[in-house]
Amino acid sequence: MSSKSDFLHAAEERGFIHQVTDAAALDAKLRAGVVSAYVGFDVTADSLHVGHLLSIMLMRLLQRTGHRPVALIGGGTTKVGDPSGKDEARQLLTEAVIEANKQGIRRSFDSFLEFGPGKAVMLDNAEWLDELRYIPFLRDVGRHFSVNRMLTMDSVRLRLERDQPLSFLEFNYMLLQSYDFLELHRREGVTLQMGGSDQWGNIVLGADLVRRMAGGAEAFGLTTPLLTTASGAKMGKTAAGAVWLNPDRLSPWDYWQFWRNVEDADVGRFLALFTDLPMEEVRRLAALRGAEVNEAKKVLANAATALLHGRDAAEVAAETARRTFEEGAAAETLPSVTHALPATVVDLLAAASLVASKGEGRRLVAQNGVRLNDAPVTDPMQAVTLADLRDGAAKLSLGRKRHVLVRAG
């Protein structure tokens, strides 16, 4: 497809598009005027993470090309739980936890989208889903859904094929997501729903519902590809857990390090998807080979961190990395953990979130992967004491690229 609208052309060029419903008609609509498009985010944690970033960057691109993104917070659908890609039902959250998560997630968007009158808007589907009356909903909305078709959706079919239980609560999720599209069409004039490729079935159902219940109105769907690293790993996952967007969950330094340490084969693709760099520059950097690819990784880390945390935080992280790796210094801007001393190395590795478990810490020590003040650690039970502090802190390192300052507490 060779799109003429600025949004679809840029989205194709940068690698955002997996599937589109009626691409030619959507392209024409985008050229004709401002299109409002939404992406939904359930509130299962108090921050979004890098796994959500592809959809966020797509909304950013939508806004930069003159259109209007709608970020939909799933305060209502989170109470049901999306079965897509799951082998079991999500843990049901309390109202208090959902509300706290909503406040944290709102902050995740602030760096990427410009909110205000005529600009991006953020809504919560609890506003309408919590007020639904069951019998009228079944009569007015449920009659447009075929159970035969719903059973063919991957979110349902794969669960049943694996003999995993699927609750009636979860089975309703696709109806509620479809109803979100209809409600946003009525309230905000939304005509496009975007999401990950695992949401294709739900998005198509939602577009169908809009056409059926809004007098044949235009409704479109667009999905992004399933994003994995060159080695096949799930994007945004590390040994220490998710790569969170909110700074109280992950420091700017650790966020910078995540991008600096991506695989060589992923640099060009990630520069196109996760930065605003012009494609001419992306292609130039993607062509670098050998030692020069490290310079491209630094550009990626600086640009991605500046988008989320600001230019100053990115520059501090870059300078910290330079001092730590090129000069061997324990820069004061490294992440730090305060812990009572003496403490064992394995306890400090876990406390600093350098490892997911103490067992992992012991394995890494046995593999000569841990250093204290740049000296190899051979015993996971080695005690770190006040005598190990240099200018008030000891540098604990995992491999060559992950460091934390240990302070006495």
Sine and cosine of phi, psi and omega as CSV:
sin_phi,cos_phi,sin_psi,cos_psi,sin_omega,cos_omega
0.00,0.00,0.72,-0.69,0.05,-1.00
-0.89,-0.45,0.99,-0.12,-0.11,-0.99
-0.99,0.16,0.48,-0.88,0.02,-1.00
-0.97,-0.24,-0.40,0.92,0.03,-1.00
-0.95,0.32,0.55,-0.84,-0.04,-1.00
-0.86,0.51,-0.67,0.74,-0.07,-1.00
-0.91,0.41,-0.81,0.58,-0.04,-1.00
-0.91,0.42,-0.60,0.80,0.02,-1.00
-0.88,0.48,-0.74,0.67,-0.01,-1.00
-0.92,0.39,-0.64,0.77,-0.01,-1.00
-0.90,0.44,-0.64,0.77,0.06,-1.00
-0.91,0.42,-0.73,0.69,-0.06,-1.00
-0.88,0.47,-0.58,0.81,-0.07,-1.00
-1.00,0.01,-0.11,0.99,0.10,-0.99
1.00,-0.05,0.39,0.92,-0.06,-1.00
-1.00,0.09,-0.35,0.94,-0.25,-0.97
-0.98,-0.18,0.76,-0.65,0.11,-0.99
-0.95,-0.31,-0.82,0.57,0.02,-1.00
-0.65,-0.76,0.51,-0.86,0.07,-1.00
-0.65,-0.76,0.66,-0.75,0.13,-0.99
-1.00,0.08,0.80,-0.60,0.04,-1.00
0.74,0.67,0.91,0.41,-0.10,-0.99
-0.86,0.51,-0.62,0.78,-0.04,-1.00
-0.91,0.41,-0.68,0.74,0.00,-1.00
-0.92,0.38,-0.63,0.78,0.03,-1.00
-0.91,0.42,-0.66,0.75,0.02,-1.00
-0.86,0.51,-0.68,0.73,0.01,-1.00
-0.91,0.41,-0.64,0.77,0.00,-1.00
-0.91,0.41,-0.63,0.78,0.02,-1.00
-0.91,0.40,-0.52,0.85,0.03,-1.00
-0.98,0.22,-0.42,0.91,-0.09,-1.00
-0.99,0.16,-0.37,0.93,-0.04,-1.00
0.12,-0.99,-0.15,-0.99,-0.05,-1.00
-0.96,0.28,0.78,-0.63,0.03,-1.00
-0.95,-0.32,0.72,-0.69,0.11,-0.99
-0.99,-0.11,0.79,-0.61,-0.04,-1.00
-0.74,-0.67,0.55,-0.84,-0.04,-1.00
-0.80,-0.60,0.42,-0.91,0.18,-0.98
-0.76,-0.65,0.68,-0.73,0.01,-1.00
-0.99,-0.17,0.60,-0.80,-0.01,-1.00
-0.71,-0.70,0.92,-0.39,0.07,-1.00
-0.96,0.29,0.44,-0.90,-0.17,-0.99
-0.97,-0.26,0.88,0.47,-0.03,-1.00
-1.00,0.09,-0.12,0.99,0.07,-1.00
-0.53,-0.85,0.16,-0.99,-0.06,-1.00
-1.00,-0.01,0.21,0.98,0.10,-0.99
-0.44,-0.90,0.51,-0.86,0.22,-0.98
-0.98,0.17,0.21,-0.98,-0.02,-1.00
-0.72,-0.70,-0.02,-1.00,-0.09,-1.00
-0.87,0.49,-0.44,0.90,0.07,-1.00
-0.88,0.47,-0.40,0.92,0.05,-1.00
-1.00,-0.01,-0.16,0.99,-0.23,-0.97
-0.93,0.36,-0.48,0.87,0.00,-1.00
-0.88,0.48,-0.70,0.71,0.02,-1.00
-0.92,0.38,-0.59,0.80,0.01,-1.00
-0.91,0.40,-0.69,0.72,0.01,-1.00
-0.92,0.40,-0.52,0.85,0.07,-1.00
-0.92,0.39,-0.66,0.75,0.08,-1.00
-0.90,0.44,-0.60,0.80,0.04,-1.00
-0.89,0.46,-0.69,0.72,0.03,-1.00
-0.89,0.45,-0.65,0.76,0.05,-1.00
-0.83,0.55,-0.72,0.69,-0.02,-1.00
-0.93,0.36,-0.63,0.78,-0.01,-1.00
-0.92,0.39,-0.37,0.93,0.02,-1.00
-0.98,-0.17,0.31,0.95,0.19,-0.98
0.99,-0.11,0.19,0.98,-0.04,-1.00
-0.92,-0.39,-0.05,-1.00,-0.21,-0.98
-0.85,-0.52,0.94,-0.35,0.04,-1.00
-1.00,0.08,0.59,-0.81,0.10,-1.00
-0.86,-0.51,0.90,-0.43,0.06,-1.00
-1.00,-0.02,0.91,-0.42,-0.05,-1.00
-0.98,-0.20,0.89,-0.45,0.06,-1.00
-1.00,0.04,0.78,-0.63,-0.11,-0.99
-1.00,0.02,0.86,0.51,0.06,-1.00
-0.89,0.46,-0.44,0.90,0.04,-1.00
-1.00,0.00,-0.77,0.64,-0.05,-1.00
-0.92,0.39,-0.42,0.91,0.05,-1.00
-0.88,0.47,-0.44,0.90,0.01,-1.00
-0.96,0.29,-0.22,0.98,0.01,-1.00
-0.97,-0.23,-0.77,0.64,0.03,-1.00
0.99,-0.11,0.84,-0.54,0.01,-1.00
-0.98,0.21,0.86,-0.51,0.00,-1.00
-0.98,0.20,-0.10,1.00,-0.08,-1.00
-0.84,0.54,0.81,-0.58,0.08,-1.00
0.94,0.33,0.23,0.97,-0.05,-1.00
-0.92,-0.40,0.55,-0.83,0.08,-1.00
-1.00,-0.09,-0.18,0.98,0.01,-1.00
-0.47,-0.88,0.27,-0.96,-0.04,-1.00
-0.91,0.42,0.57,-0.82,0.10,-1.00
-0.93,0.38,0.48,-0.88,0.09,-1.00
-0.91,0.41,0.75,-0.66,0.00,-1.00
-0.97,0.25,0.74,-0.67,-0.06,-1.00
-0.99,-0.16,0.47,-0.88,0.06,-1.00
-0.97,0.23,0.29,-0.96,0.04,-1.00
-0.85,0.52,-0.64,0.77,-0.04,-1.00
-0.91,0.42,-0.67,0.75,0.00,-1.00
-0.92,0.39,-0.67,0.74,0.03,-1.00
-0.87,0.50,-0.68,0.73,0.00,-1.00
-0.90,0.43,-0.68,0.73,0.04,-1.00
-0.89,0.45,-0.65,0.76,0.03,-1.00
-0.90,0.45,-0.63,0.77,0.02,-1.00
-0.86,0.51,-0.68,0.74,-0.01,-1.00
-0.90,0.43,-0.64,0.77,0.02,-1.00
-0.93,0.37,-0.65,0.76,-0.04,-1.00
-0.92,0.38,-0.57,0.82,0.04,-1.00
-0.82,0.57,-0.61,0.79,-0.01,-1.00
-0.93,0.38,-0.46,0.89,-0.03,-1.00
-0.90,0.44,-0.45,0.89,-0.06,-1.00
-1.00,0.07,-0.37,0.93,-0.22,-0.98
-0.86,0.52,-0.52,0.86,-0.05,-1.00
-0.98,0.19,-0.30,0.95,-0.16,-0.99
-0.96,-0.29,-0.50,0.87,-0.09,-1.00
-0.85,-0.52,0.49,-0.87,0.05,-1.00
-0.97,-0.22,0.90,-0.44,-0.05,-1.00
-0.99,-0.15,0.45,-0.89,0.03,-1.00
0.55,-0.84,0.06,-1.00,0.01,-1.00
-0.83,0.56,0.81,-0.59,-0.01,-1.00
0.97,0.23,0.04,1.00,-0.03,-1.00
-0.91,-0.42,-0.48,-0.88,0.01,-1.00
-0.91,0.40,0.49,-0.87,0.04,-1.00
-0.72,-0.69,0.52,-0.86,0.04,-1.00
-0.86,-0.51,0.79,-0.61,-0.02,-1.00
-0.79,-0.62,0.27,-0.96,0.01,-1.00
-0.83,-0.55,0.85,-0.53,-0.07,-1.00
-0.94,0.33,-0.13,0.99,0.13,-0.99
-0.89,0.45,-0.39,0.92,0.00,-1.00
-0.85,0.53,-0.60,0.80,0.01,-1.00
-0.94,-0.33,-0.54,0.84,-0.04,-1.00
-0.93,0.36,-0.60,0.80,0.00,-1.00
-0.91,0.40,-0.34,0.94,-0.06,-1.00
-0.99,-0.16,0.00,1.00,-0.03,-1.00
-0.91,0.41,0.61,-0.79,0.13,-0.99
-0.98,-0.18,0.75,-0.66,-0.22,-0.97
-0.88,0.48,-0.80,0.60,-0.06,-1.00
-0.90,0.44,-0.74,0.67,0.07,-1.00
-0.86,0.51,-0.59,0.81,0.02,-1.00
-0.90,0.43,-0.72,0.69,0.03,-1.00
-0.87,0.49,-0.68,0.73,-0.05,-1.00
-0.93,0.36,-0.71,0.71,-0.12,-0.99
-1.00,0.07,-0.58,0.82,-0.09,-1.00
-0.95,-0.30,-0.74,0.67,-0.09,-1.00
-0.86,0.51,-0.48,0.88,-0.04,-1.00
-0.93,0.37,-0.24,0.97,0.01,-1.00
-1.00,0.04,0.00,1.00,-0.05,-1.00
-0.93,-0.36,0.72,-0.70,0.07,-1.00
-0.99,-0.12,0.83,-0.55,0.05,-1.00
-0.88,0.48,-0.59,0.81,0.04,-1.00
-0.83,0.56,-0.71,0.71,-0.01,-1.00
-0.94,0.33,-0.64,0.77,0.00,-1.00
-0.88,0.48,-0.58,0.82,0.00,-1.00
-0.94,0.35,-0.31,0.95,0.03,-1.00
-1.00,0.05,-0.19,0.98,-0.01,-1.00
-0.92,0.39,0.65,-0.76,-0.06,-1.00
-0.82,0.57,-0.63,0.78,-0.05,-1.00
-0.87,0.49,-0.47,0.88,0.02,-1.00
-0.99,-0.11,-0.77,0.64,-0.12,-0.99
-0.85,0.52,-0.72,0.70,-0.05,-1.00
-0.91,0.41,-0.60,0.80,0.04,-1.00
-0.90,0.44,-0.69,0.72,-0.02,-1.00
-0.94,0.35,-0.62,0.79,0.01,-1.00
-0.90,0.44,-0.48,0.88,0.02,-1.00
-1.00,0.00,0.15,0.99,-0.01,-1.00
0.84,0.54,0.55,0.83,0.08,-1.00
-0.99,-0.12,0.67,-0.74,-0.03,-1.00
-0.91,0.40,0.59,-0.81,0.07,-1.00
-0.80,-0.60,0.92,-0.39,-0.06,-1.00
-0.96,0.28,0.41,-0.91,0.08,-1.00
-0.88,0.48,-0.51,0.86,0.06,-1.00
-0.85,0.52,-0.76,0.65,-0.01,-1.00
-0.92,0.38,-0.57,0.82,-0.02,-1.00
-0.87,0.50,-0.46,0.89,0.02,-1.00
-0.97,0.24,-0.22,0.98,-0.15,-0.99
-0.84,0.54,-0.70,0.72,-0.07,-1.00
-0.91,0.40,-0.49,0.87,0.09,-1.00
-0.92,0.40,-0.68,0.73,-0.03,-1.00
-0.93,0.38,-0.64,0.76,0.03,-1.00
-0.90,0.43,-0.64,0.77,0.06,-1.00
-0.90,0.45,-0.65,0.76,0.00,-1.00
-0.91,0.40,-0.55,0.84,0.09,-1.00
-0.82,0.57,-0.71,0.70,-0.02,-1.00
-0.87,0.50,-0.71,0.70,0.01,-1.00
-0.88,0.47,-0.71,0.70,-0.03,-1.00
-0.91,0.41,-0.64,0.77,0.03,-1.00
-0.93,0.36,-0.55,0.84,0.09,-1.00
-0.89,0.46,-0.69,0.73,-0.02,-1.00
-0.94,0.34,-0.67,0.75,-0.10,-1.00
-0.99,0.13,-0.66,0.75,-0.19,-0.98
-0.85,-0.53,0.05,1.00,-0.03,-1.00
0.93,0.36,0.43,0.90,-0.02,-1.00
-0.94,0.35,0.76,-0.65,0.01,-1.00
-0.84,-0.54,0.00,1.00,-0.03,-1.00
-0.67,-0.75,0.79,-0.61,0.16,-0.99
-0.95,-0.32,0.72,-0.69,0.01,-1.00
-0.86,-0.52,0.44,-0.90,0.01,-1.00
0.00,-1.00,-0.05,-1.00,0.03,-1.00
-0.95,0.31,0.28,-0.96,-0.07,-1.00
-0.88,0.47,-0.42,0.91,0.03,-1.00
-0.95,0.32,-0.19,0.98,-0.01,-1.00
-0.99,-0.14,0.09,1.00,-0.10,-0.99
-0.82,0.57,-0.74,0.67,-0.02,-1.00
-0.87,0.50,-0.71,0.70,0.02,-1.00
-0.90,0.44,-0.63,0.77,-0.02,-1.00
-0.92,0.40,-0.68,0.73,0.02,-1.00
-0.89,0.46,-0.67,0.75,0.05,-1.00
-0.88,0.48,-0.65,0.76,0.00,-1.00
-0.91,0.42,-0.67,0.74,0.03,-1.00
-0.89,0.45,-0.64,0.77,0.05,-1.00
-0.88,0.47,-0.67,0.74,-0.03,-1.00
-0.90,0.43,-0.65,0.76,0.04,-1.00
-0.86,0.50,-0.73,0.69,-0.01,-1.00
-0.89,0.46,-0.63,0.78,-0.04,-1.00
-0.95,0.32,-0.64,0.77,-0.16,-0.99
-0.97,-0.23,-0.04,1.00,0.01,-1.00
-0.84,-0.54,0.60,0.80,0.13,-0.99
0.90,0.43,0.59,0.80,0.02,-1.00
0.97,0.23,0.35,0.94,-0.01,-1.00
-0.87,0.49,0.48,-0.88,0.05,-1.00
-0.93,0.37,0.69,-0.72,0.05,-1.00
-0.50,-0.87,0.73,-0.69,-0.13,-0.99
-0.77,-0.64,0.35,-0.93,0.09,-1.00
-0.76,-0.65,0.55,-0.84,0.03,-1.00
-0.59,-0.81,0.75,-0.66,0.04,-1.00
-0.86,-0.50,0.46,-0.89,0.08,-1.00
-0.99,-0.10,0.39,-0.92,-0.02,-1.00
-0.94,0.34,0.43,-0.90,0.16,-0.99
-0.91,0.42,0.83,-0.55,-0.14,-0.99
-0.98,-0.21,0.89,-0.46,0.11,-0.99
-0.81,-0.59,0.30,-0.95,0.06,-1.00
-0.97,0.22,0.14,-0.99,-0.02,-1.00
-0.86,0.51,-0.47,0.88,0.00,-1.00
-1.00,0.04,0.00,1.00,0.04,-1.00
1.00,-0.08,0.01,1.00,-0.01,-1.00
-0.97,0.25,0.45,-0.89,0.03,-1.00
-0.93,0.37,0.74,-0.67,-0.04,-1.00
-0.89,0.45,0.74,-0.67,0.11,-0.99
1.00,-0.04,0.04,1.00,0.03,-1.00
-0.95,-0.30,0.68,-0.73,0.07,-1.00
-0.76,-0.65,0.10,-0.99,0.02,-1.00
-0.86,0.51,-0.50,0.87,-0.04,-1.00
-1.00,0.01,-0.01,1.00,0.03,-1.00
0.88,-0.47,-0.31,-0.95,-0.08,-1.00
-0.93,0.36,0.48,-0.88,0.08,-1.00
-1.00,-0.06,1.00,-0.06,-0.12,-0.99
-0.97,0.25,0.43,-0.90,0.01,-1.00
-1.00,-0.01,-0.53,0.85,-0.02,-1.00
-0.97,0.23,0.71,-0.71,-0.09,-1.00
-0.91,0.42,-0.37,0.93,0.05,-1.00
-0.97,0.24,-0.19,0.98,0.06,-1.00
-0.98,-0.22,-0.47,0.88,0.01,-1.00
-0.47,-0.88,0.79,-0.62,-0.07,-1.00
-0.94,0.34,0.42,-0.91,0.10,-1.00
-0.82,0.57,-0.58,0.82,0.02,-1.00
-0.88,0.47,-0.75,0.66,-0.01,-1.00
-0.91,0.40,-0.56,0.83,0.05,-1.00
-0.91,0.42,-0.70,0.71,0.04,-1.00
-0.86,0.51,-0.70,0.71,-0.02,-1.00
-0.89,0.46,-0.59,0.81,0.03,-1.00
-0.84,0.54,-0.74,0.68,-0.03,-1.00
-0.96,0.29,-0.56,0.83,0.01,-1.00
-0.91,0.42,-0.45,0.89,-0.10,-0.99
-0.98,-0.20,0.25,0.97,0.03,-1.00
-0.91,0.40,0.33,-0.94,0.00,-1.00
-0.92,0.39,0.53,-0.85,-0.04,-1.00
-0.80,0.59,-0.67,0.75,-0.09,-1.00
-0.94,0.35,-0.24,0.97,-0.05,-1.00
-0.99,-0.10,-0.17,0.99,-0.18,-0.98
-0.87,0.50,-0.77,0.64,-0.04,-1.00
-0.88,0.47,-0.70,0.71,0.00,-1.00
-0.89,0.46,-0.68,0.74,-0.03,-1.00
-0.95,0.30,-0.54,0.84,0.09,-1.00
-0.88,0.47,-0.62,0.78,0.00,-1.00
-0.94,0.34,-0.62,0.78,-0.11,-0.99
-1.00,0.07,-0.57,0.82,-0.23,-0.97
-0.90,-0.43,0.20,0.98,0.11,-0.99
-0.71,-0.70,0.17,-0.99,0.08,-1.00
-0.99,-0.15,0.18,0.98,-0.04,-1.00
-0.86,0.51,0.63,-0.78,0.07,-1.00
-0.86,0.52,0.52,-0.86,-0.06,-1.00
-0.90,0.43,-0.45,0.89,0.07,-1.00
-0.88,0.48,-0.67,0.74,0.02,-1.00
-0.95,0.33,-0.62,0.79,0.04,-1.00
-0.86,0.52,-0.73,0.68,-0.02,-1.00
-0.90,0.43,-0.61,0.79,0.03,-1.00
-0.89,0.45,-0.72,0.69,-0.02,-1.00
-0.93,0.38,-0.60,0.80,-0.02,-1.00
-0.91,0.41,-0.38,0.93,-0.03,-1.00
-0.99,0.11,-0.15,0.99,-0.03,-1.00
-0.93,0.37,0.57,-0.82,-0.03,-1.00
-0.73,-0.69,0.22,-0.97,0.03,-1.00
0.89,0.45,-0.64,-0.77,-0.04,-1.00
-0.90,0.43,-0.43,0.90,-0.04,-1.00
-0.91,0.41,-0.37,0.93,-0.01,-1.00
-0.90,0.43,-0.40,0.92,0.04,-1.00
-0.91,0.41,-0.53,0.85,0.06,-1.00
-0.93,0.38,-0.62,0.78,0.06,-1.00
-0.90,0.43,-0.61,0.79,0.03,-1.00
-0.90,0.43,-0.61,0.79,0.04,-1.00
-0.91,0.40,-0.63,0.78,0.06,-1.00
-0.88,0.48,-0.70,0.71,0.03,-1.00
-0.86,0.50,-0.74,0.67,-0.03,-1.00
-0.89,0.46,-0.69,0.73,0.00,-1.00
-0.90,0.43,-0.71,0.70,-0.06,-1.00
-0.94,0.35,-0.68,0.73,-0.01,-1.00
-0.92,0.40,-0.66,0.75,-0.01,-1.00
-0.94,0.35,-0.62,0.79,0.03,-1.00
-0.90,0.44,-0.61,0.80,0.03,-1.00
-0.88,0.48,-0.70,0.71,-0.09,-1.00
-1.00,0.10,-0.73,0.69,-0.17,-0.99
-0.95,-0.32,-0.12,0.99,-0.01,-1.00
0.98,-0.19,0.41,-0.91,-0.06,-1.00
-0.88,0.47,-0.64,0.77,-0.03,-1.00
-0.88,0.47,-0.70,0.71,-0.01,-1.00
-0.90,0.44,-0.61,0.79,0.03,-1.00
-0.91,0.42,-0.67,0.75,0.00,-1.00
-0.92,0.39,-0.62,0.78,0.04,-1.00
-0.89,0.45,-0.69,0.72,0.01,-1.00
-0.89,0.45,-0.67,0.74,0.01,-1.00
-0.90,0.44,-0.67,0.75,0.01,-1.00
-0.93,0.37,-0.62,0.79,0.06,-1.00
-0.87,0.50,-0.69,0.72,0.03,-1.00
-0.89,0.46,-0.67,0.74,0.00,-1.00
-0.88,0.48,-0.72,0.69,-0.01,-1.00
-0.91,0.41,-0.64,0.77,-0.06,-1.00
-0.94,0.34,-0.70,0.71,-0.12,-0.99
-1.00,-0.03,-0.55,0.84,-0.06,-1.00
-1.00,-0.06,-0.50,0.86,-0.01,-1.00
-0.95,-0.31,-0.22,0.98,-0.02,-1.00
0.96,0.29,0.29,0.96,-0.05,-1.00
-1.00,0.07,0.43,-0.90,0.10,-0.99
-1.00,-0.06,0.99,0.15,-0.08,-1.00
-0.87,0.49,0.64,-0.77,-0.04,-1.00
-0.90,0.43,-0.33,0.94,-0.02,-1.00
-1.00,0.02,0.06,1.00,0.15,-0.99
-0.89,0.46,0.45,-0.89,0.11,-0.99
-0.85,0.53,0.51,-0.86,-0.02,-1.00
-0.73,-0.68,0.39,-0.92,0.09,-1.00
-0.73,-0.69,0.68,-0.73,0.05,-1.00
-0.98,-0.22,0.79,-0.62,-0.09,-1.00
-0.51,-0.86,0.55,-0.84,0.07,-1.00
-0.89,0.45,0.71,-0.70,0.03,-1.00
-0.89,-0.46,0.55,-0.83,0.07,1.00
-0.95,0.30,0.42,-0.91,0.08,-1.00
-0.50,-0.87,0.45,-0.89,0.00,-1.00
-0.97,0.24,0.42,-0.91,0.04,-1.00
-0.84,0.54,-0.69,0.73,-0.05,-1.00
-0.92,0.40,-0.56,0.83,0.07,-1.00
-0.91,0.42,-0.65,0.76,-0.03,-1.00
-0.95,0.32,-0.59,0.81,0.07,-1.00
-0.86,0.52,-0.69,0.72,0.00,-1.00
-0.94,0.35,-0.68,0.73,-0.02,-1.00
-0.89,0.45,-0.54,0.84,-0.02,-1.00
-1.00,0.05,0.03,1.00,-0.02,-1.00
0.88,0.48,0.43,0.90,0.11,-0.99
-0.97,0.25,-0.38,0.92,0.05,-1.00
-0.73,-0.69,0.38,-0.92,-0.01,-1.00
-0.99,0.13,-0.34,0.94,0.00,-1.00
-0.42,-0.91,0.30,-0.95,0.04,-1.00
-0.92,0.39,-0.53,0.85,0.05,-1.00
-0.88,0.48,-0.65,0.76,0.05,-1.00
-0.90,0.43,-0.63,0.78,0.04,-1.00
-0.87,0.49,-0.68,0.73,0.01,-1.00
-0.90,0.43,-0.63,0.77,0.02,-1.00
-0.90,0.44,-0.64,0.76,-0.03,-1.00
-0.94,0.35,-0.57,0.82,0.09,-1.00
-0.89,0.46,-0.70,0.71,0.00,-1.00
-0.89,0.46,-0.44,0.90,0.02,-1.00
-1.00,-0.03,0.23,0.97,0.02,-1.00
0.87,0.49,0.57,0.82,-0.04,-1.00
-0.98,-0.18,0.06,1.00,-0.09,-1.00
-0.85,-0.53,0.66,-0.76,0.05,-1.00
-0.75,-0.67,0.53,-0.85,0.11,-0.99
-0.86,-0.50,0.87,-0.49,-0.09,-1.00
0.78,0.63,0.68,0.73,0.05,-1.00
0.93,0.36,0.12,0.99,0.06,-1.00
-0.97,-0.23,0.68,-0.74,-0.03,-1.00
-0.87,0.49,0.61,-0.79,0.08,-1.00
-0.97,-0.23,0.81,-0.59,-0.02,-1.00
-0.95,-0.32,-0.24,0.97,-0.03,-1.00
-0.82,-0.58,0.90,-0.45,-0.01,-1.00
-0.89,0.46,-0.35,0.93,0.01,-1.00
-1.00,-0.05,0.15,0.99,0.07,-1.00
-0.84,0.55,0.72,-0.69,-0.04,-1.00
-1.00,0.08,0.70,-0.71,0.15,-0.99
-0.98,-0.19,0.85,-0.52,-0.10,-1.00
-0.87,-0.49,0.05,-1.00,0.04,-1.00
-0.86,0.51,-0.45,0.89,-0.01,-1.00
-0.93,0.37,-0.31,0.95,-0.01,-1.00
-0.99,0.11,-0.16,0.99,-0.05,-1.00
-0.97,0.25,0.67,-0.74,0.09,-1.00
-0.87,-0.50,0.90,-0.44,-0.08,-1.00
0.82,0.57,0.62,0.78,0.11,-0.99
1.00,-0.01,0.02,1.00,-0.03,-1.00
-0.47,-0.88,0.48,-0.88,0.14,-0.99
-0.94,-0.35,0.62,-0.78,0.00,-1.00
-1.00,-0.07,0.88,-0.47,0.04,-1.00
-0.96,-0.28,0.80,-0.60,-0.13,-0.99
-0.83,-0.56,0.66,-0.75,0.12,-0.99
-0.90,-0.44,0.94,-0.35,-0.12,-0.99
0.92,0.39,-0.39,-0.92,-0.05,-1.00
-1.00,-0.02,-0.26,0.97,-0.23,-0.97
-0.85,-0.52,-0.08,1.00,-0.01,-1.00
-0.87,-0.49,0.85,-0.53,-0.08,-1.00
-0.68,-0.73,0.46,-0.89,0.11,-0.99
-0.54,-0.84,0.56,-0.83,0.06,-1.00
-1.00,-0.04,0.80,-0.60,0.03,-1.00
-0.99,-0.14,0.83,-0.56,0.03,-1.00
-0.90,-0.45,0.49,-0.87,-0.01,-1.00
-0.97,0.25,0.73,-0.69,0.02,-1.00
-0.82,-0.57,0.00,0.00,0.00,0.00
